[in-house]
Amino acid sequence: MKKAWTDLKSFITVVIILLFAYCIIRKFPIPNELQNALATVIGFFLGSKISKGDE
Protein backbone atom coordinates (compact mmCIF):
# COMPACT_ATOMS: atom_id res chain seq x y z
CA MET A 1 0.00 0.00 0.00
CA LYS A 2 2.95 2.34 0.50
CA LYS A 3 3.54 2.33 -3.27
CA ALA A 4 0.11 3.89 -3.82
CA TRP A 5 1.17 7.01 -1.97
CA THR A 6 4.51 7.47 -3.74
CA ASP A 7 3.50 6.70 -7.34
CA LEU A 8 1.23 9.37 -8.86
CA LYS A 9 -0.63 6.92 -11.10
CA SER A 10 -1.41 4.63 -8.18
CA PHE A 11 -2.40 7.57 -5.97
CA ILE A 12 -4.90 8.85 -8.55
CA THR A 13 -6.32 5.34 -8.94
CA VAL A 14 -6.87 5.00 -5.19
CA VAL A 15 -8.46 8.46 -4.93
CA ILE A 16 -10.88 7.81 -7.82
CA ILE A 17 -11.93 4.45 -6.39
CA LEU A 18 -12.44 5.99 -2.93
CA LEU A 19 -14.57 8.79 -4.41
CA PHE A 20 -16.66 6.24 -6.29
CA ALA A 21 -17.14 4.16 -3.14
CA TYR A 22 -18.06 7.29 -1.14
CA CYS A 23 -20.74 8.22 -3.69
CA ILE A 24 -22.17 4.70 -3.55
CA ILE A 25 -22.19 4.54 0.26
CA ARG A 26 -23.72 8.01 0.68
CA LYS A 27 -26.18 7.28 -2.19
CA PHE A 28 -25.13 10.36 -4.14
CA PRO A 29 -25.60 10.41 -7.89
CA ILE A 30 -22.27 9.58 -9.51
CA PRO A 31 -21.10 12.45 -11.75
CA ASN A 32 -20.32 11.68 -15.38
CA GLU A 33 -16.75 12.95 -14.92
CA LEU A 34 -16.16 10.41 -12.15
CA GLN A 35 -17.68 7.63 -14.25
CA ASN A 36 -15.43 8.54 -17.18
CA ALA A 37 -12.35 8.73 -14.96
CA LEU A 38 -13.15 5.38 -13.37
CA ALA A 39 -13.69 3.75 -16.77
CA THR A 40 -10.35 5.16 -17.96
CA VAL A 41 -8.52 3.92 -14.86
CA ILE A 42 -10.04 0.44 -15.12
CA GLY A 43 -9.32 0.29 -18.85
CA PHE A 44 -5.73 1.35 -18.31
CA PHE A 45 -5.31 -1.11 -15.44
CA LEU A 46 -6.71 -4.04 -17.41
CA GLY A 47 -4.80 -3.03 -20.54
CA SER A 48 -1.51 -2.90 -18.69
CA LYS A 49 -2.18 -6.28 -17.03
CA ILE A 50 -2.98 -7.89 -20.38
CA SER A 51 0.12 -6.44 -22.05
CA LYS A 52 2.32 -7.61 -19.17
CA GLY A 53 0.82 -11.09 -19.49
CA ASP A 54 1.80 -11.26 -23.17
CA GLU A 55 5.51 -10.72 -22.46
ABEGO torsion letter per residue (X at the ends): XAAAAABAAAAAAAAAAAAAAAAAAAGBBBBAAAAAAAAAAAAAAAAAAAAAAAX
